[in-house]
Amino acid sequence: MSSTPNSRTRTTESSESMDAPRADDGDRAVEADEVEGLRQGLEDERQRNLRLLADFDNFRRRVGREKEAARGDARREALLPLLAVLDTLERALAAGSRDTDFYEGVAATRRLFESALREAGAQPLEAVGQPFDPNLHEAVGAEPSDEVEPGTVVREVRRGWRLPDGLLRPAQVVVATGEEPARPWR
Amino acid sequence: MSSTPNSRTRTTESSESMDAPRADDGDRAVEADEVEGLRQGLEDERQRNLRLLADFDNFRRRVGREKEAARGDARREALLPLLAVLDTLERALAAGSRDTDFYEGVAATRRLFESALREAGAQPLEAVGQPFDPNLHEAVGAEPSDEVEPGTVVREVRRGWRLPDGLLRPAQVVVATGEEPARPWR
């Protein structure tokens, strides 16, 4: 809408001093059109500016979140394969050794491993004794128990780990059934 | 500047058919001022829009790089403390053990550890036999050698690691001096 009045007026202006006087009413109408067009154009540009600023602002906010998510993903990807290494080391230690010195050296390494994971932001989950939580635990078995409520984690098969921004990997757990051996699980 | 002419013109327009005719020259001057003001305002807004779009575009580009850098930093921070754990495990293995089964289990863990680090994007540096490079190596000693050129890495005290986007940690190395024991290093 705004381009036609604009171009018409530009012509009028540039030839103002050279042209013979025109019918006044016609000039007035052209100028009113032009003013209206310019005013509309200005309003459009201002609205566009406001939308751009709002888009920019939203983008900036989203980007902040995305950067945090990228950090989290990278940390998760780096740490996840290393948890399996710690599992293996723990299994080796659980078997024990008759070489005490060597065993002690490896046990110290295991402690250092856990510290390094904590330093990287990972925390082991405490699962045993907790009610089974499908968000943190993966049930790999069930056992009758007369000591804890049914649905309580009685044993951990694989340790779970979490990061500040969410779960790193779930704990694999064995869950208590009632006192009677629960047939459906067998 | 543009608001005063605006409001005056709105009055002129809306009352066009009702008002008595005014002094033509005065009106024309006011309208020319207003048109000029609107045109200038429109141009300013358009320039502002263009600048905003350019800023937005630059920001978008920068953000892509920053996200990559955030990923790299997070990976680096997660992996760096774990390299010290592998060092400790390697030192334990270097001492050897008379418990072959346990030793083999731990040796398998060490191989798994290295695989996990590689899976996370880390690669060990090959330093021995390479010319000393201050970007990759940290000299922790010097030894006379008649087998390699002076300035060649003869021994690695601590393994170096790199990531796809740069060094993770430098190798600590011992560098060859000439055949004669080099007095300044002693």
Interface residues (C-beta under 8 A of the other chain):
Chain A: T9 D24 E31 A32 E34 V35 E36 L38 R39 G41 L42 E45 R46 R48 N49 L52 L53 D55 F56 F59 R60 V63 E66 K67 E68 A70 R71 G72 D73 A74 R75 E77 A78 L79 P81 L82 A84 V85 T88 L89 R91 A92 A95 G96 S97 R98 D99 D101 F102 Y103 G105 V106 A108 T109 L112 F113 S115 A116 L117 E119 A120 G121
Chain B: S2 N6 T9 T12 E13 E16 D24 E31 E34 V35 L38 R39 G41 L42 E45 R46 R48 N49 L52 L53 D55 F56 F59 R60 V63 E66 K67 E68 A70 R71 G72 D73 A74 R75 E77 A78 L79 P81 L82 A84 V85 T88 L89 R91 A92 A95 G96 S97 R98 D99 D101 F102 Y103 G105 V106 A108 T109 L112 F113 S115 A116 L117 E119 A120 G121
